[in-house]
Amino acid sequence: MSLKKDLNNIHDKSYKDLFSTNDAFLSFVNTFIQGEWIDKLEKDKLILVDKSYILSDYEELESDIVYNATIGEQNIIFYVLLELQSSVDHSMPIRLLMYMVKLWREILRNSEKKEIKRKSYRLPAIVPIVLYNGTKIGKRVKQL
């Protein structure tokens, strides 16, 4: 394995360990995401979900951290994907879309058919987050 890949894996593991605690993850999203719903997230209603996907082209794409969050009393669910990147990947939007579709397919597969056929049935919203820790800044990547 190359030194660059080893360093990327160390960064990925460090971030994954850090954001695998509800406190750190909640602090992160409260700092960087704006919206009415973000203030309704509660630490005790965040559930870390271990996910890894193999897409149809057999390339393993791992969504490093996935949280399932119930908001309020209405049982609204948000899946928040945190994808850790140490180099610019211009295919990231399509990769995130593939993760999202895989999550939705899994939810549909695990839902009862009568539930899915109801007019009121809705798939959960997915909030994709890319955490970039590289040094290159592309045209669309802004440094915080």
Backbone as CSV, one residue per row, in Angstrom:
resi,resn,N_x,N_y,N_z,CA_x,CA_y,CA_z,C_x,C_y,C_z
1,MET,0.851,-1.173,0.000,0.000,0.000,0.000,0.899,1.237,0.000
2,SER,0.525,2.271,-0.738,1.348,3.464,-0.843,1.256,4.304,0.421
3,LEU,2.272,5.155,0.613,2.295,6.041,1.775,1.103,6.983,1.758
4,LYS,0.748,7.510,0.562,-0.397,8.428,0.461,-1.690,7.728,0.872
5,LYS,-1.885,6.497,0.415,-3.098,5.756,0.772,-3.112,5.452,2.270
6,ASP,-1.932,5.103,2.840,-1.850,4.863,4.282,-2.233,6.111,5.064
7,LEU,-1.729,7.296,4.647,-2.054,8.549,5.325,-3.536,8.867,5.205
8,ASN,-4.115,8.643,4.017,-5.549,8.877,3.841,-6.361,7.980,4.754
9,ASN,-5.964,6.725,4.879,-6.673,5.799,5.762,-6.574,6.239,7.223
10,ILE,-5.403,6.779,7.615,-5.248,7.281,8.989,-6.198,8.444,9.218
11,HIS,-6.262,9.397,8.248,-7.184,10.526,8.379,-8.628,10.030,8.449
12,ASP,-8.985,9.121,7.543,-10.351,8.603,7.519,-10.707,7.950,8.848
13,LYS,-9.802,7.125,9.372,-10.068,6.442,10.639,-10.193,7.452,11.782
14,SER,-9.337,8.467,11.786,-9.385,9.480,12.853,-10.712,10.223,12.836
15,TYR,-11.142,10.678,11.654,-12.417,11.381,11.550,-13.583,10.460,11.892
16,LYS,-13.494,9.220,11.428,-14.566,8.273,11.707,-14.693,8.030,13.206
17,ASP,-13.555,7.870,13.883,-13.580,7.692,15.341,-14.163,8.922,16.025
18,LEU,-13.733,10.124,15.596,-14.209,11.362,16.200,-15.723,11.515,16.045
19,PHE,-16.222,11.350,14.823,-17.637,11.582,14.552,-18.526,10.384,14.859
20,SER,-17.946,9.331,15.431,-18.745,8.192,15.844,-19.362,8.393,17.220
21,THR,-19.113,9.535,17.830,-19.786,9.860,19.093,-20.870,10.881,18.798
22,ASN,-22.015,10.707,19.394,-23.150,11.604,19.160,-22.812,13.056,19.487
23,ASP,-22.079,13.281,20.585,-21.731,14.647,20.983,-20.914,15.360,19.907
24,ALA,-19.855,14.703,19.428,-18.984,15.324,18.421,-19.737,15.538,17.112
25,PHE,-20.540,14.556,16.711,-21.280,14.694,15.461,-22.303,15.823,15.549
26,LEU,-23.032,15.890,16.654,-24.038,16.934,16.834,-23.377,18.315,16.850
27,SER,-22.251,18.430,17.505,-21.512,19.693,17.523,-21.087,20.087,16.108
28,PHE,-20.620,19.122,15.337,-20.201,19.364,13.960,-21.368,19.885,13.109
29,VAL,-22.495,19.186,13.115,-23.612,19.618,12.267,-24.194,20.942,12.739
30,ASN,-24.213,21.184,14.045,-24.706,22.469,14.541,-23.803,23.622,14.125
31,THR,-22.515,23.357,13.944,-21.570,24.384,13.544,-21.646,24.690,12.055
32,PHE,-21.837,23.664,11.228,-21.688,23.853,9.783,-22.967,23.769,8.959
33,ILE,-24.082,23.360,9.555,-25.323,23.240,8.789,-26.341,24.207,9.357
34,GLN,-27.004,24.931,8.467,-28.040,25.860,8.896,-29.398,25.357,8.437
35,GLY,-30.399,25.630,9.203,-31.760,25.238,8.853,-32.589,25.085,10.109
36,GLU,-33.883,25.244,9.951,-34.778,25.125,11.103,-34.694,23.749,11.751
37,TRP,-34.550,22.718,10.948,-34.559,21.360,11.462,-33.316,21.026,12.283
38,ILE,-32.195,21.701,12.013,-30.949,21.353,12.694,-31.042,21.597,14.197
39,ASP,-31.793,22.636,14.602,-31.957,22.939,16.028,-32.822,21.897,16.735
40,LYS,-33.528,21.083,15.961,-34.408,20.068,16.551,-33.711,18.720,16.747
41,LEU,-32.470,18.603,16.244,-31.724,17.366,16.451,-31.373,17.213,17.922
42,GLU,-31.580,16.021,18.440,-31.262,15.729,19.837,-30.260,14.588,19.902
43,LYS,-29.291,14.739,20.791,-28.215,13.760,20.923,-28.751,12.349,21.154
44,ASP,-29.745,12.210,22.013,-30.250,10.881,22.353,-31.118,10.275,21.249
45,LYS,-31.407,11.045,20.201,-32.197,10.513,19.085,-31.350,10.316,17.836
46,LEU,-30.032,10.414,17.984,-29.109,10.115,16.896,-28.667,8.664,17.015
47,ILE,-28.762,7.928,15.918,-28.340,6.534,15.913,-27.291,6.359,14.820
48,LEU,-26.102,5.932,15.208,-25.028,5.661,14.257,-25.321,4.336,13.566
49,VAL,-25.315,4.351,12.224,-25.620,3.160,11.437,-24.374,2.772,10.657
50,ASP,-23.924,1.534,10.789,-22.740,1.050,10.097,-23.145,0.593,8.697
51,LYS,-22.663,1.278,7.670,-23.045,0.955,6.296,-21.834,0.874,5.387
52,SER,-21.872,-0.052,4.464,-20.894,-0.155,3.392,-21.644,-0.704,2.184
53,TYR,-21.401,-0.146,1.022,-22.154,-0.545,-0.164,-21.227,-1.011,-1.268
54,ILE,-21.672,-2.025,-1.986,-20.981,-2.453,-3.192,-21.942,-2.176,-4.341
55,LEU,-21.522,-1.310,-5.238,-22.390,-0.909,-6.339,-22.342,-1.939,-7.456
56,SER,-23.198,-1.762,-8.448,-23.343,-2.763,-9.512,-22.061,-2.992,-10.303
57,ASP,-21.148,-2.013,-10.319,-19.882,-2.219,-11.017,-18.835,-2.876,-10.102
58,TYR,-19.298,-3.362,-8.950,-18.491,-4.082,-7.964,-17.421,-3.226,-7.306
59,GLU,-17.487,-1.926,-7.489,-16.568,-1.036,-6.797,-17.154,-0.759,-5.422
60,GLU,-16.380,-1.047,-4.397,-16.891,-0.819,-3.050,-16.780,0.659,-2.720
61,LEU,-17.908,1.241,-2.396,-17.947,2.632,-1.963,-18.499,2.641,-0.554
62,GLU,-17.722,3.140,0.351,-18.136,3.114,1.742,-18.571,4.499,2.176
63,SER,-19.763,4.595,2.683,-20.178,5.851,3.291,-19.684,5.778,4.718
64,ASP,-18.715,6.586,5.024,-17.959,6.428,6.251,-18.813,6.512,7.508
65,ILE,-19.715,7.466,7.557,-20.553,7.612,8.741,-21.980,7.911,8.297
66,VAL,-22.926,7.163,8.814,-24.337,7.401,8.526,-25.061,7.497,9.860
67,TYR,-25.803,8.572,10.039,-26.626,8.748,11.236,-28.093,8.771,10.848
68,ASN,-28.892,8.127,11.638,-30.343,8.149,11.509,-30.827,9.021,12.665
69,ALA,-31.596,10.064,12.345,-32.054,10.979,13.388,-33.568,11.139,13.331
70,THR,-34.220,10.879,14.453,-35.647,11.148,14.563,-35.793,12.558,15.103
71,ILE,-36.643,13.345,14.449,-36.800,14.742,14.847,-38.215,14.977,15.358
72,GLY,-38.280,15.491,16.561,-39.571,15.822,17.143,-40.407,14.588,17.418
73,GLU,-41.691,14.812,17.510,-42.619,13.731,17.808,-43.147,13.072,16.544
74,GLN,-42.834,13.626,15.387,-43.428,13.177,14.132,-42.706,12.021,13.461
75,ASN,-41.731,11.447,14.049,-41.014,10.343,13.437,-40.519,10.670,12.036
76,ILE,-39.964,11.847,11.879,-39.315,12.244,10.631,-37.876,11.781,10.725
77,ILE,-37.389,11.148,9.667,-36.045,10.579,9.712,-35.148,11.263,8.697
78,PHE,-33.951,11.631,9.127,-32.919,12.154,8.234,-31.744,11.199,8.275
79,TYR,-31.263,10.826,7.113,-30.023,10.075,7.043,-28.948,11.079,6.667
80,VAL,-27.954,11.199,7.508,-26.873,12.146,7.262,-25.641,11.333,6.917
81,LEU,-25.140,11.501,5.693,-23.960,10.786,5.260,-22.764,11.705,5.393
82,LEU,-21.701,11.231,5.962,-20.474,11.993,6.073,-19.418,11.269,5.257
83,GLU,-19.026,11.844,4.149,-18.025,11.242,3.282,-16.715,11.990,3.491
84,LEU,-15.677,11.291,3.899,-14.393,11.897,4.207,-13.485,11.846,2.983
85,GLN,-12.953,13.005,2.572,-12.112,13.084,1.392,-10.806,13.801,1.711
86,SER,-9.683,13.218,1.284,-8.386,13.872,1.464,-7.804,14.308,0.119
87,SER,-8.526,14.052,-0.964,-8.119,14.544,-2.282,-9.378,14.953,-3.039
88,VAL,-9.191,15.852,-4.014,-10.329,16.322,-4.794,-10.855,15.167,-5.640
89,ASP,-12.139,14.920,-5.561,-12.781,13.863,-6.344,-13.963,14.484,-7.077
90,HIS,-13.774,14.721,-8.370,-14.813,15.392,-9.149,-16.028,14.497,-9.411
91,SER,-15.903,13.216,-9.059,-17.055,12.316,-9.203,-17.884,12.253,-7.915
92,MET,-17.532,13.059,-6.922,-18.213,12.985,-5.624,-19.728,13.196,-5.722
93,PRO,-20.241,14.152,-6.513,-21.707,14.298,-6.572,-22.413,13.012,-7.005
94,ILE,-21.875,12.315,-7.998,-22.521,11.082,-8.451,-22.332,9.975,-7.421
95,ARG,-21.182,9.946,-6.738,-20.977,8.956,-5.672,-21.982,9.163,-4.552
96,LEU,-22.197,10.415,-4.158,-23.180,10.700,-3.109,-24.579,10.281,-3.546
97,LEU,-24.920,10.559,-4.809,-26.222,10.140,-5.328,-26.361,8.619,-5.254
98,MET,-25.298,7.892,-5.588,-25.350,6.426,-5.526,-25.556,5.952,-4.087
99,TYR,-24.870,6.584,-3.117,-25.091,6.239,-1.714,-26.553,6.451,-1.340
100,MET,-27.092,7.598,-1.746,-28.464,7.946,-1.400,-29.450,6.937,-1.977
101,VAL,-29.263,6.577,-3.236,-30.153,5.606,-3.874,-30.055,4.257,-3.162
102,LYS,-28.851,3.845,-2.773,-28.686,2.580,-2.045,-29.445,2.610,-0.715
103,LEU,-29.351,3.724,0.002,-30.093,3.849,1.260,-31.593,3.761,1.022
104,TRP,-32.094,4.513,0.040,-33.532,4.490,-0.252,-33.995,3.102,-0.677
105,ARG,-33.193,2.407,-1.495,-33.561,1.048,-1.916,-33.648,0.117,-0.712
106,GLU,-32.705,0.258,0.212,-32.724,-0.577,1.415,-33.971,-0.293,2.259
107,ILE,-34.320,0.979,2.376,-35.520,1.348,3.133,-36.756,0.755,2.463
108,LEU,-36.860,0.873,1.149,-38.002,0.316,0.422,-38.061,-1.197,0.568
109,ARG,-36.924,-1.847,0.476,-36.863,-3.301,0.603,-37.341,-3.760,1.977
110,ASN,-37.078,-2.948,3.001,-37.428,-3.319,4.369,-38.780,-2.770,4.818
111,SER,-39.487,-2.081,3.938,-40.806,-1.541,4.273,-41.890,-2.502,3.800
112,GLU,-43.000,-2.480,4.478,-44.126,-3.305,4.060,-44.745,-2.725,2.791
113,LYS,-45.176,-3.596,1.886,-45.734,-3.149,0.609,-46.946,-2.253,0.796
114,LYS,-47.795,-2.577,1.768,-48.993,-1.758,1.976,-48.606,-0.358,2.451
115,GLU,-47.507,-0.251,3.195,-47.018,1.056,3.659,-46.546,1.895,2.469
116,ILE,-45.775,1.286,1.581,-45.212,1.986,0.419,-46.307,2.472,-0.523
117,LYS,-47.395,1.720,-0.639,-48.464,2.065,-1.574,-49.358,3.198,-1.078
118,ARG,-49.218,3.555,0.201,-50.031,4.655,0.728,-49.616,5.974,0.086
119,LYS,-50.576,6.814,-0.190,-50.310,8.116,-0.799,-49.400,8.968,0.086
120,SER,-49.497,8.808,1.385,-48.727,9.619,2.320,-47.292,9.110,2.547
121,TYR,-46.928,7.973,1.932,-45.602,7.402,2.146,-44.525,8.330,1.580
122,ARG,-43.497,8.577,2.361,-42.372,9.415,1.937,-41.072,8.741,2.325
123,LEU,-40.106,8.798,1.432,-38.760,8.357,1.773,-38.114,9.432,2.639
124,PRO,-37.200,9.044,3.526,-36.567,10.051,4.370,-35.640,10.957,3.563
125,ALA,-35.487,12.175,4.045,-34.532,13.104,3.445,-33.122,12.618,3.759
126,ILE,-32.209,12.855,2.853,-30.808,12.503,3.061,-29.987,13.783,2.933
127,VAL,-29.167,14.030,3.912,-28.309,15.217,3.909,-26.872,14.746,3.703
128,PRO,-26.316,14.894,2.490,-24.932,14.458,2.269,-23.951,15.538,2.713
129,ILE,-22.901,15.122,3.391,-21.858,16.040,3.853,-20.523,15.479,3.377
130,VAL,-19.700,16.314,2.764,-18.353,15.911,2.380,-17.382,16.708,3.237
131,LEU,-16.565,16.012,3.985,-15.539,16.646,4.800,-14.220,16.489,4.049
132,TYR,-13.676,17.594,3.578,-12.458,17.590,2.771,-11.292,18.046,3.625
133,ASN,-10.252,17.206,3.733,-9.093,17.577,4.531,-7.819,17.651,3.702
134,GLY,-7.963,17.810,2.388,-6.804,17.918,1.511,-6.250,19.330,1.490
135,THR,-5.209,19.516,0.695,-4.563,20.829,0.623,-4.923,21.596,-0.638
136,LYS,-5.329,20.905,-1.694,-5.713,21.585,-2.931,-7.111,22.165,-2.773
137,ILE,-7.286,23.363,-3.282,-8.605,23.984,-3.237,-9.025,24.213,-4.688
138,GLY,-10.078,23.499,-5.094,-10.584,23.634,-6.448,-11.451,24.875,-6.580
139,LYS,-11.947,25.115,-7.770,-12.775,26.273,-8.025,-14.029,26.288,-7.169
140,ARG,-14.600,25.105,-6.898,-15.862,25.036,-6.158,-15.676,24.682,-4.691
141,VAL,-14.446,24.457,-4.283,-14.185,24.106,-2.885,-13.690,25.353,-2.175
142,LYS,-14.382,25.766,-1.136,-13.978,26.937,-0.375,-13.364,26.477,0.937
143,GLN,-12.287,27.141,1.304,-11.630,26.819,2.563,-12.383,27.487,3.699
144,LEU,-12.641,26.741,4.778,-13.342,27.293,5.938,-12.378,28.042,6.835
